Amino acid sequence: MKQKGNIIIKIFLFSLIFYLTLINVIYFVSFIQDKNKLQNLESRINSLKVQNEYLSVEIKNEKTDDFIEKVARENLMLAKKGETVIYFNFANTNKSTNNNPTTNGFLEKTFIKVLHLFKK
């Protein structure tokens, strides 16, 4: 009878130690995951702060007269006195009679790239 009681106590203690160890492992894994999430969120916060600073500078620049003039010239096709606005409509270029696939659209794309060089 005494041995039966010792076996029950040993099983109970082993079960208790196993349970407590398992709980600690689960909490440790959860802690590591939370720590990784925190690091990811902190890096994202830093990235968003940098982006926010950049956008703040952009907003300040967009309130200047030079920027407003640039937008008016490019988007509204306005010009200073004595200047001429040249507008290119590429909407119908795909209907050209030249059906050669190697040159079809090549000139248009090249010309657009050249125009973008002068925008900057």
Buried (B, 14 or more C-beta within 10 A) or exposed (E): EEEEEEEEEEEEEEEEEEEEEEEEEEEEEEEEEEEEEEEEEEEEEEEEEEEEEEEEEEEEEEEEEEEEEEEEBEEEEEEEEEEEEEEEEEEEEEEEEEEEEEEEBEEBEEEEEEEEEEEE
